[in-house]
Amino acid sequence: MTTPPSRNLDEPVRLHPLTYLEEGDEVTVGRADIESYGLFPPDGAALLRRLEAGTPPNAAAQWYTEQYGEQVDMAEFLDVLEELELVVKAGEKVAAPTGPVRWQRLGRAVFSPIAWGIYGLIVLAALVAMIRQPHLAPHYQNLFFTRRSLVLLTLGIVLGQVPWILLHEAAHALAGRRLGLNSTLSISRRFYYVVFVTALDGLVAVPRRKRYLPMLAGMITDVLVVSGLTLVAAALQGADGVTADVRRLLLSMAFAVVLRLVWQFYFFLRTDLYYLAITVLGCNDLQTTARQMLRNRLMRLLNKPGRMADESRWGERDRQIARWYAWLMVAGYVFLTVTLLTAAIPTGIRLTEVAVHKLGSDLSPANAADVLTFLVINFWEPVFAAYLALRAWRRRTRTSATPAKETAHAAG
């Protein structure tokens, strides 16, 4: 970027309200209202504070030289601030300070010491129940809670997880709101999985030790859900009729939640454990760095240096970890691709054959509705994932066809 000719370095620069987080040799600075953050060295953050206090750029540059014995290119420094949208543009209003968030008190209550004690007792009671009655422990047979209807079985497995998925995401949100962070819920995809994603505004500007609970809150809730469902099922032991069906449904849902807990170990899909790992390791954007590192290696092999990513944008810690994480990511995607080709697709074909055969043997409206419902339940996720992938591809195509806006938003 070039310096705008109208910029006067002898006049103060107007900045939006900024947040600062000092951690080691880096300071995270940014705007919480638009989730735009950048990493600065301590001396750069000190210079930014001078500008925020109203010191004109030239005077701030002179102060920097006297303080650190080095010169600074203020025009370039201001360009970086404008890329991050920290500077108030002409005709733009100064961002209003973020106010208190809703449900903050509820978040504090849900994760209070008393609540943790109750959670511990629930998990302990469930473990005792599983030891006394081993059939209560999660196992795959629990999924098949009914033999009356294939559609009813599929509905129970798929729709039975919706409330627990929403509760998982609500736990993330409440753990964040406990710290005064806003949250948004969206639907996205990870490879061929459709996922719910809770974004916590400003989490990147929270000390690392306080980020762990918002990241783990969902998995903790999953453990509590499994425990609670198991205890209720244990209380219904010996029941018959509809109550027995409910008991089997509860155990089926508990096992499905366990499967979602196992899914969290697919780090390369940016699961909760991935974000926990990069926080512990001190990384900022490990996934992007690993992807670009792999791309650059491929472009070198193809002798296409012009299509390589700019490695100067990588953080040093990200670069170090990405050297081995990149291959873990490749192995993960290879595993999922093999699973797709050898298990998911053949299963989908077989399910379609069963549905077509069932429809061919009985063309009544009731049977047709039953077959259609069965197909929708089993195939909505890959179809919707394909739609999300196509939409993302179209957005990237439109972006590459138009001049890129020169802004930089660090991931939160």
Disulfide bonds with the S-S distance in Angstrom:
none
